[in-house]
Amino acid sequence: MKQIDKRSLWTKEFVVLSSINFFLIFMYLLLNSIITLYALNELGTTTGQAGLVAGIFIIGALMGRLVTGMLLSKVNGQSLLRFGLLFFALTMALYILDFGFTFFAFTRLLNGFAMGIATTIIGTIVVLTIPEERSSEGIGYFAVSTALATGIGPFVGLFLMPRTGFTTIFLFCLLLAVLNVMCGWFLSVPSKKTNNPTPYLKWTHVLERTALPISLIILVMTFCFSSILSYISLFAIERNLITAASYFFIVYTLTVLVSRPVTGRLMDQRGPDVVMYPAFLLSAVGLFLLSSATDAVVFLFASLLIGLGFGNLSSISQTMAVKAVSREGKARATATFLIFFDIGNGLGPVLLGLMLPVIGYSVMYVLLGIIVLLTILFYRRLSLR
């Protein structure tokens, strides 16, 4: 196995894995920004069914993470990476076929399953390539690939949709998925593998107990943030802000790119609390502002606050989950964090989609802002332990 220079952060492996991760998240969020509109307009679904189409992808990703968590200690990481990327490309091709709502929902489930495998193994391998003394900084830079995709993916989706149509977007994503397979297939990556048989499965083989508290917090936060990922386009149409909506995630991304290197160093030097408490407050204020936004300025300022808040909270939380365990437990800690991340992202569109016809978008964002504020109390109990 190729040895990685322990003092080096920007290795070939780190850069390529970060790039693959970017395109995976880019495709997921590009599709997620238009998928509810596709379900409503092309498949003739209800709002609840559109939410299911969005959320079932994350349910599939969760299943993929669970399976990967069980296999990480027994199967070579490079083999898992190749399988995940190839399966993602194959399931991406199914989007082009039009066999109705049930088939499309099943396609989303399988595509999410492949995504869960690929992103979990990538997140685990990246941790092994980062020097221990630069873990917060390294994970922060890796998380920038997700942050970039979070902004560019929805922007491209909302930009292409009225200009090209859904089929062209699906073909574009398929091309990117194939390129990802080509990039990852010949990459030499570090991995850990044990041939010791496991007589029976226990939850501790998949989840890391020490990472559970911070993972529960990220579950709540991603539940709240999923309201933006899945419904911001519909909310913008209601408020006549559809042009501003395409720039919402660009502002979010630029904010995260500027702030994350700073917050990563702050955590390394002064601990996580100096970042986490302001991030909770900024996220809540951003949701409150979003609920009342009627013009582009307030709408995009809410994006900036949410970028400073959730955009940094997500990366700092992942760093906390990984740093709390030994090097041998980092794979399980990464899988645990991402599993709970996916639960929040998966439950959000489904449950909120059922509530939206009753409460509307403004009330939804106010309620989610209150939930974020209440989460501070849970985090305080965690930080005092």
Secondary structure, 3 states (H helix, E strand, C coil): CCCCCCCCCCCHHHHHHHHHHHHHHHHHHHHHHHHHHHHHHCCCCCHHHHHHHHHHHHHHHHHHHHHHHHHCCCCCHHHHHHHHHHHHHHHHHHHHCCCCHHHHHHHHHHHHHHHHHHHHHHHHHHHHHCCHHHHHHHHHHHHHHHHHHHHHHHHHHHHHHHHHCHHHHHHHHHHHHHHHHHHHHCCCCCCCCCCCCCCCCCHHHCCCHHHHHHHHHHHHHHHHHHHHHHHHHHHHHHCCCHHHHHHHHHHHHHHHHHHHHHHHHHHHHHCCHHHHHHHHHHHHHHHHHHHHCCCHHHHHHHHHHHHHHHHHHHHHHHHHHHHCCCHHHHHHHHHHHHHHHHHHHHHHHHHHHHHHHHHHHHHHHHHHHHHHHHHHHHHHHHHHC
